[in-house]
């Protein structure tokens, strides 16, 4: 997932933010959320609600130029890649300090990646590092250090891969490799996610659970001129409709949960709001995950039947047309998307036939987990009605975001998960990002994001082969290889792809930023360094 404002919608928010004034130093903004943040531990946090906050507190070896998908060195001053694509050498920049005052070293980079891979951390991003030499030993509990990462001196990190990976620089730009100080992790243990210490532009101040979270400018930040803001406050606990009213009254500045669906038409059609709401396309797919390890979903015919039972057009209508029907894992803008792939048709009669073939002519009972923020429960109810029409009785479990994520990542707990509000948004613009963590074997672990618990070793091998195609001249061949992989995933039907959504949110006149800095075509956290407060009221 990579960067969006704070809420998936919020990322977009700042994505098209108009220029309201020249950037200035100082000031503060308030961002609202209905639900509390799950964690601020970069090795663990992996949802749209916490990513941008984590990005504000921590840094990684690589980053993206603000508002673009162009990679640029961050904590690394420079990097070098060997001709065979197996060795990456990063030279670290001088003057980088943690918020506790200690200088950051190469050893901290090594420790942070190894911590993400260590199974005790239960990082949902551990699988991203599977190409690093020594990964299997650490992930399997046989070792605690990665043999593929060495630190010749305090300013040099050398990472050796077991196979070329065309997406590796994107991977070390993700939050899972953000650098943390070992002494602070050991001090707080499992509670480090509530007492984060990094090298980022903002330092953590306090977190009153269920109420608010505060960040303030880090005075010793290693980049001159940023951040602009002195303080960011995240207010938590009120419904999105209430937060919209508060924004209209000038009490808050950004709707982290986006524009409430019930008010969408009213807000976007009001000329007074023309400069205050923004839209952004995302490399996004909303889906229902079907747990292939839980009966009767372990039968592919049952999963195929569910794919045919759901009326996706009706779900798009619930969203006031703010989405397009999806028929495959990849969104249309992603390389590897197959425009000729038709997917499963909406065919309740054929769904009933498949259920009968599976010995379930009378249907069965199951559970559908869903985030409890509108419109997700309404979408879940539509899915529930469609399933009931073919004999499947699905009880809806509407929970807070963090609880749904936990249920999906707990073996044997959630038969079905509607990903709305949590849905997959690309971490980086490469088809591999829609496989390893959410459909590959490495993601089918406790705390992981492969909520279908799908694992096809043959497809994993083909995915590795596609990742090894690093020659730009073979990009078309690589995309075709990925298209074939995802077509075979859909044969096994661990997902029901539902829609590709456009996100909308709203901000107050007191928030400014160059629109070119906030074009967020992928799940890249909004870079709060470049947001500023204005004098507007």
C-alpha positions in Angstrom: 0.0 0.0 0.0 2.0 3.0 -0.2 0.9 6.5 0.3 -2.2 8.2 0.8 -3.1 10.9 3.1 -4.1 9.4 6.2 -7.2 7.8 5.2 -7.1 6.2 1.9 -9.4 9.1 1.0 -7.2 11.6 2.6 -4.3 10.8 0.6 -6.2 11.8 -2.3 -7.2 14.7 -0.5 -3.9 16.3 -0.5 -3.4 14.8 -3.9 -5.2 17.5 -5.7 -4.9 20.2 -3.1 -5.1 23.7 -4.7 -2.4 26.3 -4.0 -4.0 28.6 -1.5 -0.9 30.6 -0.4 2.8 30.5 -0.4 4.3 27.9 2.0 5.2 29.3 5.4 6.8 28.0 8.5 4.7 27.4 11.6 1.0 26.7 12.4 -0.9 23.6 13.1 -3.7 21.5 11.6 -6.3 19.0 12.9 -7.2 15.8 11.1 -10.2 13.7 12.1 -10.8 9.9 12.3 -13.7 7.9 13.5 -11.6 4.9 14.7 -8.4 4.9 16.6 -5.0 4.2 15.0 -3.9 0.6 15.3 -0.2 1.1 15.8 2.7 3.4 14.9 5.3 0.7 14.7 6.6 0.8 11.1 7.3 -2.9 11.0 3.7 -3.6 11.9 1.5 -0.8 10.7 0.0 -1.5 7.3 -3.2 0.4 6.7 -4.2 3.7 5.1 -5.0 5.2 8.5 -1.6 4.8 10.1 0.8 4.9 7.1 1.0 8.6 6.7 1.5 9.1 10.4 4.2 6.5 10.4 5.8 8.3 7.5 5.9 11.5 9.4 7.8 9.9 12.3 10.2 7.6 10.5 12.4 7.5 7.4 13.8 4.7 5.1 16.7 4.2 2.8 14.6 5.3 -0.2 11.6 7.5 -0.7 9.6 9.1 -3.5 9.9 12.7 -4.7 6.8 14.4 -3.2 3.8 14.0 -5.4 5.4 11.5 -7.8 6.2 7.8 -8.1 9.9 8.7 -8.8 12.3 7.0 -6.4 14.9 9.1 -4.6 17.5 8.4 -1.9 16.3 9.3 1.6 18.4 8.1 4.6 20.7 6.9 1.9 22.7 9.6 0.3 23.4 7.4 -2.7 23.2 3.8 -3.8 24.9 1.4 -6.3 23.6 -1.8 -7.9 25.9 -4.5 -9.1 25.7 -5.6 -12.8 24.1 -8.9 -11.9 21.4 -7.1 -9.9 22.2 -9.0 -6.7 24.1 -6.5 -4.6 22.8 -3.1 -3.4 25.3 -0.8 -1.6 23.8 2.2 0.2 25.9 5.1 1.5 24.1 6.9 4.4 23.8 10.6 4.7 25.5 12.5 7.5 23.7 14.3 10.3 20.8 12.0 10.8 19.5 11.7 14.4 16.8 9.8 16.1 14.3 11.8 18.1 16.1 10.6 21.3 19.2 12.5 20.1 21.3 9.5 19.1 23.0 9.5 15.7 21.7 6.9 13.3 24.1 4.3 11.9 24.2 1.5 9.4 23.7 -0.9 12.2 20.3 0.6 12.8 19.3 -0.1 9.2 20.4 -3.7 9.5 18.6 -4.2 12.8 15.3 -2.6 11.5 15.0 -4.9 8.5 16.0 -7.9 10.5 13.3 -7.0 13.1 10.7 -6.9 10.4 11.7 -10.3 9.2 11.8 -11.9 12.7 8.6 -13.9 13.1 8.3 -12.6 16.7 7.5 -9.2 15.3 4.6 -10.6 13.2 5.2 -8.0 10.5 2.8 -8.2 7.6 5.6 -7.0 5.4 8.2 -9.7 6.2 7.7 -11.4 2.9 8.8 -8.3 1.0 12.4 -9.1 2.2 12.3 -12.8 1.1 14.9 -12.1 -1.6 17.5 -11.1 0.9 20.1 -13.8 1.6 19.4 -15.5 5.0 15.7 -14.7 4.9 14.6 -18.3 5.3 16.7 -18.9 8.3 15.4 -15.8 10.1 11.8 -16.3 9.1 12.1 -19.9 10.1 13.4 -19.0 13.6 16.8 -20.6 12.9 18.7 -17.2 13.0 18.2 -13.7 14.2 20.4 -11.9 11.7 20.3 -11.7 7.9 23.5 -13.0 6.3 22.7 -10.9 3.3 23.0 -7.5 5.1 26.4 -6.3 6.1 27.7 -3.0 7.4 31.4 -2.4 6.5 31.2 0.9 8.4 28.7 3.1 10.1 27.8 4.8 6.9 27.5 1.8 4.5 24.9 -0.8 4.2 25.3 -3.7 1.7 22.3 -5.9 0.9 22.8 -9.1 -1.1 19.8 -10.8 -2.8 19.4 -14.4 -3.7 17.7 -13.5 -7.0 17.3 -10.2 -8.9 14.2 -8.3 -7.9 12.9 -5.5 -10.2 11.0 -3.9 -7.3 13.7 -4.0 -4.6 14.3 -0.2 -4.4 10.5 0.2 -4.0 10.6 -2.3 -1.1 13.2 -0.3 0.8 11.1 2.8 0.4 8.3 1.1 2.3 7.6 1.5 6.0 8.7 -2.0 6.9 12.3 -1.0 6.4 12.0 2.3 8.2 14.8 2.7 10.7 14.1 2.4 14.4 16.5 2.6 17.4 17.1 -0.8 19.0 17.3 0.7 22.5 13.8 2.3 22.2 12.3 -0.9 20.9 13.8 -2.9 23.7 12.7 -0.3 26.2 9.0 -0.4 25.2 8.8 -4.0 23.9 5.4 -4.8 22.3 4.3 -1.3 23.2 6.8 0.4 20.9 4.0 1.1 18.5 2.5 3.5 21.1 5.8 5.2 21.9 7.4 5.5 18.5 10.9 7.0 18.0 12.3 7.6 14.6 14.3 10.0 12.4 11.3 11.7 10.7 10.2 15.3 10.3 7.8 15.0 13.2 8.3 13.5 16.7 5.7 11.8 18.7 4.2 13.7 21.6 1.3 11.9 23.1 -1.5 9.5 22.3 -4.7 9.5 24.3 -6.3 6.3 23.1 -9.7 6.9 21.5 -9.3 10.6 21.8 -6.3 12.2 20.1 -2.7 11.8 18.9 -0.2 14.6 18.6 3.0 15.1 16.6 5.3 18.1 16.7 8.1 19.4 14.5 11.5 17.6 15.1 14.0 20.5 15.4 17.0 18.4 14.4 15.5 16.9 11.2 18.1 16.3 8.6 16.4 18.1 5.7 16.5 21.9 5.7 13.3 23.9 5.2 10.8 21.2 6.2 8.5 20.4 7.7 6.4 23.6 7.5 4.0 22.8 10.3 4.8 23.0 14.0 2.1 20.6 15.1 -0.4 18.0 13.8 -3.3 16.7 15.9 -5.3 13.7 15.0 -8.7 13.8 16.7 -10.4 10.4 17.1 -13.8 9.0 18.0 -16.5 11.0 16.2 -18.6 9.9 13.3 -17.6 11.2 9.8 -20.9 13.1 9.5 -20.1 15.0 12.7 -16.5 15.7 11.5 -17.9 17.1 8.2 -20.0 19.5 10.2 -17.0 20.5 12.3 -14.9 21.1 9.2 -17.7 23.3 7.8 -17.7 25.3 11.0 -13.9 25.7 10.8 -13.1 23.5 13.8 -11.0 20.9 12.0 -8.9 20.9 8.8 -8.9 17.5 7.0 -11.5 14.6 7.0 -9.3 11.6 7.4 -12.2 9.2 6.6 -13.2 11.2 3.5 -16.5 12.7 2.6 -19.3 10.6 4.2 -21.2 8.8 1.5 -24.6 10.0 2.6 -23.4 13.6 2.1 -21.4 13.0 -1.0 -23.8 14.4 -3.6 -24.7 17.4 -1.4 -21.1 18.3 -0.6 -19.7 17.9 -4.1 -22.5 19.7 -5.9 -22.3 22.8 -3.6 -20.3 25.5 -5.5 -19.0 26.8 -2.1 -17.0 23.6 -1.7 -15.5 23.6 -5.2 -12.0 24.4 -4.0 -12.3 22.3 -0.8 -13.0 18.8 -2.0 -10.6 16.7 -4.0 -10.7 13.4 -5.9 -7.9 11.0 -6.7 -7.7 7.7 -8.7 -5.9 4.9 -6.9 -4.2 1.7 -7.9 -6.9 0.0 -5.8 -9.0 -3.1 -5.8 -11.8 -3.7 -3.3 -12.4 -7.5 -2.8 -14.0 -10.1 -0.6 -11.3 -12.5 0.7 -12.4 -16.1 0.9 -10.5 -18.2 3.5 -9.4 -21.2 1.5 -8.4 -23.1 4.7 -11.9 -23.0 6.3 -14.7 -25.3 5.2 -16.6 -25.2 3.0 -14.5 -22.4 1.4 -11.7 -24.9 0.9 -13.7 -26.2 -2.1 -12.9 -24.1 -5.2 -16.4 -24.7 -6.5 -17.8 -22.9 -3.5 -15.5 -19.9 -4.0 -16.3 -19.8 -7.7 -20.0 -19.8 -6.8 -19.6 -16.9 -4.4 -17.8 -15.0 -7.3 -20.9 -15.5 -9.4 -23.4 -14.7 -6.7 -22.5 -11.1 -6.0 -24.0 -8.2 -8.0 -21.1 -5.8 -8.3 -23.1 -3.2 -10.2 -25.4 -2.8 -7.3 -22.4 -2.1 -5.0 -21.1 0.6 -7.4 -24.6 2.2 -7.2 -24.3 2.3 -3.4 -21.2 4.4 -3.8 -23.0 6.9 -6.1 -20.9 5.7 -9.0 -17.6 6.5 -7.3 -16.1 3.2 -8.5 -15.9 0.8 -11.5 -16.7 -2.9 -11.4 -13.6 -5.1 -11.0 -13.2 -8.5 -12.6 -9.6 -9.3 -11.7 -7.0 -8.7 -9.0 -5.1 -5.9 -10.7 -6.7 -2.4 -11.2 -6.9 -1.1 -14.8 -4.0 1.3 -14.4 -1.6 -1.3 -13.2 1.0 -2.8 -15.5 0.0 -6.5 -16.1 -3.8 -5.7 -16.1 -5.4 -7.8 -18.8 -8.2 -5.9 -20.6 -9.3 -9.1 -22.4 -9.9 -11.0 -19.2 -13.6 -11.4 -18.5 -13.7 -12.8 -15.0 -16.7 -14.5 -13.4 -20.1 -13.3 -14.6 -22.9 -12.4 -12.3 -24.9 -15.6 -12.6 -26.8 -16.7 -9.5 -28.2 -19.8 -11.3 -24.7 -21.1 -12.1 -23.7 -20.3 -8.5 -26.4 -22.5 -7.2 -25.4 -25.2 -9.6 -21.8 -25.1 -8.4 -22.9 -25.2 -4.8 -25.0 -28.3 -5.6 -22.0 -30.0 -7.2 -20.0 -29.3 -4.0 -22.8 -31.1 -2.0 -24.2 -27.8 -0.7 -27.6 -27.7 -2.5 -29.2 -26.3 0.6 -26.5 -23.7 1.1 -24.4 -23.2 4.3 -23.8 -20.6 7.1 -20.7 -18.4 7.4 -19.5 -15.0 8.6 -18.5 -11.8 6.7 -16.2 -9.4 8.5 -16.4 -5.8 7.6 -15.2 -2.4 8.9 -18.0 -0.6 10.8 -17.7 2.8 9.0 -20.3 3.8 6.4 -20.7 2.7 3.6 -18.9 -0.6 4.4 -21.8 -2.1 6.5 -24.3 -1.2 3.7 -22.0 -2.8 1.1 -21.7 -5.9 3.3 -25.5 -6.0 3.6 -25.8 -6.0 -0.2 -23.3 -8.9 -0.4 -25.2 -10.7 2.3 -28.5 -10.4 0.3 -26.9 -11.7 -2.8 -25.4 -14.7 -1.0 -28.7 -15.4 0.6 -30.3 -15.6 -2.8 -28.2 -18.6 -3.6 -28.6 -20.2 -0.2 -25.6 -18.9 1.7 -26.4 -17.4 5.1 -23.7 -14.9 6.0 -23.7 -13.2 9.4 -22.1 -9.8 9.3 -19.4 -9.0 11.8 -19.1 -5.2 11.7 -16.0 -4.2 13.7 -13.4 -1.4 14.0 -10.7 -1.3 11.4 -8.0 -2.8 13.6 -10.3 -5.6 14.7 -11.1 -6.6 11.1 -7.4 -6.6 10.3 -6.6 -8.8 13.3 -9.4 -11.2 12.4 -8.2 -11.5 8.8 -4.7 -12.2 10.0 -5.7 -14.8 12.5 -5.7 -18.4 11.2 -9.2 -19.9 11.2 -11.1 -16.8 12.4 -12.6 -15.0 9.5 -14.2 -17.1 6.7 -14.8 -14.0 4.6 -13.6 -10.4 4.8 -14.9 -7.5 2.8 -11.9 -5.2 2.3 -13.8 -2.0 2.0 -12.1 0.8 3.9 -9.0 -1.5 4.0 -8.9 -2.5 0.4 -5.6 -3.0 -1.3 -4.0 0.1 -2.7 -0.7 -0.4 -4.4 2.4 0.2 -2.3 4.3 0.9 -5.6 3.3 0.7 -9.3 4.4 -2.8 -10.0 2.1 -5.9 -10.3 4.2 -7.9 -7.9 2.8 -5.6 -5.1 -0.6 -7.2 -5.6 0.8 -10.7 -5.1 3.4 -11.4 -2.4 1.8 -9.9 0.7 -1.9 -10.4 -0.1 -1.9 -13.6 -2.2 1.5 -15.2 -1.9 2.5 -17.9 0.5 4.7 -15.5 2.5 1.7 -13.4 3.4 -0.4 -16.4 4.7 1.0 -16.0 8.2 -0.3 -14.8 11.6 -0.7 -11.1 11.4 -0.4 -11.1 7.6 -2.6 -9.5 5.0 -3.2 -12.6 2.9 -6.7 -12.9 4.5 -7.7 -15.7 2.1 -4.7 -17.7 3.4 -4.1 -18.8 -0.2 -0.8 -20.4 -0.9 0.1 -21.8 -4.4 3.8 -22.8 -4.4 3.8 -23.1 -8.2 2.5 -19.5 -8.6 5.1 -18.4 -6.1 7.8 -19.8 -8.3 6.4 -18.1 -11.3 6.1 -14.8 -9.4 9.8 -15.1 -8.4 10.7 -15.6 -12.0 8.7 -12.6 -13.1 10.4 -10.5 -10.4 13.8 -11.5 -11.7 13.1 -10.0 -15.1 14.9 -6.7 -14.4 15.8 -5.8 -18.0 13.6 -2.8 -19.0 13.6 -4.1 -22.5 11.6 -7.1 -21.3 9.0 -5.1 -19.4 6.2 -6.2 -21.8 7.2 -9.9 -21.3 7.2 -9.4 -17.5 3.8 -7.8 -17.6 2.4 -10.7 -19.6 3.9 -13.1 -17.1 2.1 -11.3 -14.3 -1.1 -11.2 -16.2 -1.0 -15.0 -16.6 -0.2 -15.5 -12.9 -3.3 -13.4 -11.9 -5.5 -15.3 -14.4 -4.5 -18.5 -12.6 -5.1 -17.0 -9.2 -8.6 -16.2 -10.3 -9.1 -19.8 -11.4 -8.6 -20.7 -7.8 -10.9 -17.9 -6.7 -9.4 -16.9 -3.3 -10.9 -13.4 -3.9 -14.1 -11.9 -5.2 -12.8 -8.7 -6.9 -15.6 -6.1 -6.5 -14.5 -2.7 -7.6 -11.8 -0.1 -8.3 -12.7 3.0 -6.4 -12.1 6.7 -6.7 -11.6 8.4 -3.4 -12.8 11.8 -2.3 -12.1 14.0 0.8 -12.4 17.6 1.9 -10.2 20.1 3.6 -10.5 23.5 5.2 -9.1 26.7 3.6 -6.5 26.7 6.3 -4.5 23.9 4.6 -2.2 24.6 1.7 0.1 22.8 -0.6 1.3 22.7 -4.2 -1.0 20.3 -6.1 2.1 18.9 -7.9 3.4 17.8 -4.6 0.3 15.9 -3.7 -0.6 13.8 -6.7 -0.8 10.4 -5.1 -1.4 7.8 -7.8 -0.5 5.0 -5.5 -0.7 4.2 -1.8 2.2 6.5 -0.9 1.6 8.2 2.4 1.0 11.9 2.2 4.2 13.7 2.9 3.2 16.1 5.8 6.6 17.8 5.4 5.1 19.7 2.5 1.7 20.6 3.9 1.4 24.1 5.5 -1.1 26.2 7.4 -2.5 29.3 5.7 -4.0 32.5 7.1 -7.4 31.7 5.6 -10.5 31.4 7.8 
